[in-house]
Amino acid sequence: MSVPLGEALKFWAKLGFISFGGPAGQIAVLHQELVEKRRWISERRFLHALNYCMLLPGPEAQQLVTYIGWLMHRGIGGVLAGSLFILPSFFILIALSWIYLSFGQIPWIAAIFFGIKPAVTAIVLHAGVRIGKRTIYNQALKWIALASFLAIFILNLAFPLIVLIAAATGIWGSKYRPEYFSQNNTPSQDHARDSADALIDDDTPIPDHARFSPRKMAVQSALAAGFFLIPIIGLTIVFGWKTLYPELAWFFTKAALLTFGGAYAVLPYVYQGAVDHFHWLSAGQMMDGLALGETTPGPLIMVVTYVGYLAGHIGHLLGYSNPFWYGVLGATIATWFTFLPSFFFILVGGPLIESTHGKLSFTAPLTAISAAVVGVILNLGLFFAYHVFLPHGISGSISWLSLAICILAGLALFKFKRDVMSVLLACAFAGLLSYFASSLMAV
């Protein structure tokens, strides 16, 4: 017995609208629905797929959805499952980005974002600590995290260079210090339930389409290259190579290949490129985009849709009566080139990379990269804190209200284990209250 493709697509579409809570929450929903409730896949097969996706760059929850869709219904099932997981967030973020640019200067809306920005600072710092607890389990990895923090904080090294140095360290460590780079924390199966009746069971043979074939891999790789090259060539012909849209395509392709450790890992790179290098948007707009990404369904890396929209909208604001469609084009390009590698890794490289799972020579560089990512994320949190608490620079006054909101948000996250959505809503409400309070005092 198998699940009809139409029934599976209904579930993947529903999932795209309810997948709040970041990767951990999304994976928990997937486990509850697919393993416990629907019995589409067994516990062990689910965990095996999850471990594989955790080794790849890119959003692991979206890749896990793509993987299971591919396992159940071949390539078309994987493409549709992975696409439906992100499409609701894509359209929602385009609408929110337009509202943000069109009405963001209205005082009460600005007050909401004033309250959200300190929450974003606390959320990023919390993410760094949380990822650190999961990935740093010995002294060597602590030194790697510290070195990456100092490299970006003091030396201002580019994020890709830090990733390459960390990967080289991991390769060296796999040969000479393997005890420091072995992944000794595998998912616990103490609570695994009997999954003999799952449609994809522990003993279900690997389907033919999931077996490695050099010929199939070559054909699929050629198709993937076409999906990458044809849009870039078209954009270059229409707009020119050194223009916004080809730059967006190439930049987010690189970003997609650097997302080891989840969306928070790539945010520093996106920030460096979009704010510091290309000047597509400001630091404050980037923080607002992260807040919008946190409040919409889908993976947090969907913040690239917001960045792409703002880049296109703002870049064509002068001289055009309606820059909305240029923003939509920018959002589409950013999203397409961010997620294209994820589909490639699952649909093309899945059978090959799966065979390397558990080999130290393959996992050690990723372990080192994950440790380096922690230092980079903490630096991003401190950078956000500087802009939020000192909005007028080091010589200006401290925003004590922002500091208080950030501390309360941190307590909610660290001590009381509140979810991100409730923290953001509470801080947005606090910002709104501050606006009404100051308005009453001015009367």
N, C-alpha and C positions, 0 to 999 in steps of 0.2 A: 504494500500500500504506500502511496506517495501523496504529497500535498500538491494539488493543482496549482499551476503558476498564478492563475487569477486570484485564488485564495491567499497565496503568499503575498502578492502585490498589495492586496487590501491591508494586510498587516503591516507591510513595510511603509505604506502611505500613512497609516495611523501612527506608526512609530515616529515618523518625521515631525508630527505635531505635538508629541508628548515627551520627547527626549530632552527634558531639562535635567539640570543637576551635574553637568560636566561629564567627563569620561566615566568616573566611578558610578555616578547615578545612571548613566545610559547603559553601562555594562550590567548593572544590577537589574535594570528593567528587562534587558535582553535575556538574562539568565532566568528571571522569574517567568517570562512569557514563553521562551523557547524550550527550556529544560524542565521546569516544574509544571507549567500549566498546559502547554500545547504538546509537549513531548516530541518535538520535531528533531531534537538532537540530544544525545546522552551527555551526562556531566563530563565524562573524560574527553569526549570529542570536542565539547564546547571549550574546555580549558586548554586543550591542545591548540585549537584555533586561536584562542585568546593569547596564549604564550607566543605563538608565531607572529601575530599582529603587533605585540609589544616589542618585538625585535626590529620592526620596520620603521623607517621614518614616516611620519604622517599621523593623522588622527586615528587612534587605535579602535575607537568605537565604530567609526564609519567603515574602517577596513574589516572589522569583525562582521558587520552587517553584509558587506560585499562578499566576504569569504563564505559565509553561510548560504547566502543567495546563490553564489557560484557552485557550491557543493551540491545544493538541492536542484538547481535548474540550469546548470551549465553557464556559459559566459553571459547570455542574455539575462539570466536570473541575477547574476552578480551585478551587472551594470544597472539594471532597474532597481534592485534593492539599495545599492549605494547611492544612486541618484535620488530616489524618493526620500532617503534619510536626510538629505541636505536641501532639497528644493523648497520646502516650507520656510526654512530659515532664510534662504536666499531672497525670496520675495518679501518676507517680513522686513529684512534688513534694508532692502532697497527703499521700501516705504518709510521706514524709520529714519533712514539717512536723508531722504528728501524733506521730511518734517523737521529734522534737526537743522538742516541748512536754511530752510524757509522760515521757521518760527523759533529757532533756538535763542534768538535775542530778546524774545518776550520775557519780561522780568520773572514771572512765576515759573516759566520753563527753565530759565537760567538758574533759578534757585534750586530746582530739582537736581540739576547737574552739579551744582555746588555741593549738595549733600552726598551725591553719588561718588564724586572724585576721591574723597578720603576713604570711602568704602573700598574702592578699587585698589588703592594703595595697600590697605589691610589684606585684601583678597590675594594680591600678588605675593606679598610676604608670607601669607599663610600657605600658598601653593608651594613656595620655595621650601618651607619647613616640611610640609607634607611629603613632597617628592624626595627631599633629603633623607627623611626617615626610611623611605622605601628603597632608596638606591645606594646610600652611603652606609656601609656596614663594617668598615675597617679604617685604620689610620691612613693608609695609602690613598684611599678615595677621598678622605677629608682633605688631605694635602692637595689633591687635584682640584677639588671644589674651591679651596682657598686661593690656589694659583689662578684659576679662571676668574675669580672675583677681582683679584688684584690686577690681572691682565686687562680687564675691560674698564675697571674703575680708575686705575692710575695710568696705564699705558694706552687706554682707549683702543685696544686691538679690535679688529673687526670680528664679529661672531663666527663667520666661516673659518677664519684662521684658528680661533680657539678650538673649534670642533676638530680641525685637522690635527692640531697638536695633541689633543686628548686622544684621538684615534690612534695616532702613532705611539703614544704612551701605552695604550692598551695592547697594541700589537707587540711591543717590546715586553710588556708584562706577561703576556700569554706564554712567552718563551722562557723568560728568566725569573719571573715572580708569579707563577700561575695561582698560588694560594690567595693572592690579593684580588684576583679578577674573576674567580669562579662565582657563578650566580648560585649562592647557597640558600636562597629563599624561594622555594617553589610554592605555588598555591597549595594550600592545605586541602586535602580531600577527606578530612575527618567527618565532615557532614554530608559527604556525597551519598546520594540515595541510589537505590537500585534502579538502573536505567535500561533494563533488558527489553522494555517495551517501547523504547524510543524508535522513531522512524529511521534516524541515523544512529545506529547503535554502536557500542564499543567494538563489536565484531563485524560490523557492516563493511564489506570490501570497499576499497577506494574505487569510485566510479572511473570509467575509462577516460572521461574528459579531464579528470584531476591527476592522471598519471603523466609523468614527465616524458616529453617527446621532443627531441632536438628540432625536427621539422616543424612541428606545431609551434614551438617557441619562436622559431625564426619568422614564420608567417605572422604570428600575433605581434611580434616585436616590430615588424615592418608596418603593420596597421597602426600601432601605437605611435611610431615615428611620424606617420602621416597625419595623425590627429594633432601632433605637436607642430610639425613643420608647416602644414598648409595654412593654419590661422596666422602664424607669425609671418609667413611670406605675404599673405594677403594684407595684413596690417601694414607691413613695410611698403608694399606697392601703393597702398592708398594714402598713408600718412607720412612715410619716410622712416628710415631706421632710427635716427636719433630724435624720435618724438615720443610723446607720452605713452601711446598704447603698445608699441613694441617693447618699450622699457618696462611697462607693467607686466607683460607676458614673460619676459626673461627674468625679471626680478622675482616674481612669485613662483616661477619654476625652481629657481635656486632655493627659495624659502621652503618649498615643499620637500626638498631633499635634505633639509637640515632640521626637520621637526622630530628628532629623537627626543623622547621624554614628554611628548604631548604638546598642546598648543602653547602653554606657558613657556616652553623651551624656545619656540620660534619668535615669540613676541619681541625679545630684544633685537633680533635681526630685522624684523619688520619695522620696528621703531627706528633703528639706525638708518635704514634705507628710506622709509617714507617721510620721516621728520628731518633727520640731520643731513642726509645726502641729496635726495631729490626735492625735498621741501614741498611735498604734495599736500601736507596738512601740518598743523601745529601740534605741540606736545599736549595741549589741553584737548584738542579735538581727538587725538589718539586715545587719551584716557576716556573720553566720552564714548568713543567707539567700543572700547573694551567693556564698558558698562552696558551698552546696548547688546553686545554679544553675549554677555552673561545672562541677560533677561529674555533671550529668545531661544527656541528649541534648536537642536542640532549641535554639532561640535563647536567649541569655542573658537577654533581656527576660522570659523565663518566671519570673524571680524575682518578678514581680508576683503569680503564683499563690501563692507563699509568703507574701507580704505580705498578700494578701487572706485567706488561711487564718488567719494569726495574728490579724488584725484581728477576724474573725468568732469565732474560738475564744476569744480572750482577752476580747473584748467581752461574750460571753455565758457566761463561766465561772462567775460568781456566780449562784446561783439555778437553775442547770440541771444535771441529773445527767449529761448527755452533750452537751457543747458541740461534738462532732466535726462534726455536720451543719451547725451554724452556720458552722464554719470552711470546710466544703465549699461552702456558699452564697457566702461571701465570696470564696473562691478562684475560683469559677465567674464571679462578677460581674467581678472584677478581670481575668480572662483574656478574657472576652467583650468587654468594652469597650476593652481594650487592642488586640485584633486586629481588631475590626470595621472601624476606619478603613483598615487595610491591605487588607482584602478590597474595601472600597469603592474605594480608589485604583486597584486593578488591574482589577476587574471593571467598574466604572462609568467611572472617569476615564482608564483606560489609553489608549484610542484618541485621546482629546483631548490628554492631557499628552504622549504620545509625539510628537505633531507639534511640540511646543515644544522638544524635545531639541536642545541645542546652541545655543540662542538666549541671548545674554548677559543680556538683561533678565530671563530666567527663572533662569539659573544663578548670576548674581552674588550675589543674596541668600543662596543656599544656600552659596556659597563663604565668604561672611562668617560665616554661622552656624557652619559647620564649624570655622573658626578660633576663634570665641568658645567653642565647645564644648571645645576643648583646654584653655583656661584654667580652665574650670569643672571638668573632670575632674581636673586637677592639684590644684585646691583640695580636691576630694573625697578624693584620696589623702592629702593632708596632714592633713585632718580625721580620717581613719581612723588615720593614724599617731599623732596626738595621743592618741586613745582607747586605742590598743594599747600604746604605749610609756609613757604616763602614766595607767594605769588608775584612779588615785586623784586625778587632777587635777594641776595645775601644782605644788602644794605637796607632792605625794606623791613617792615614790621611782620611779626609772626601772625598767621591766621589761627588764633587760639580756638576758634569754633571748629575749624577744619581738624585741628589736632585732637580736640575732644571727640569729634565724630569718629575719627580714625581709631582712637583708643577704644571707644565703645564697640566699634565694629570688630576690632581685634579680639576683645573679650568675648563677643558673641561667637566668633569663629573658633578661637583656641580653647576657651574654657567651657562654653555652653554648647559647643558643637552644632551651632545653628547652620542651616543650609544657606548657600550663597544668595538665592533668590530673596529669602526673607530679610537678610542683612541689607541687600540693596534697596528693597522697598522701605525698610525702616529708615535708612539713611536719606533716601529721597524725601520721605515725609519730614525728617528733621530739617533738611534744607528748605522745604516749603514753609515749615513753621517759622524758621529764622527770618524768612522774607516777610511773612505777615506780621511778625513781631516788630521788625524794624520799621515796617510801613505804619503800624499803629503808633510807634514811638515818635515818628516824624510828623504825625498829625498834630 
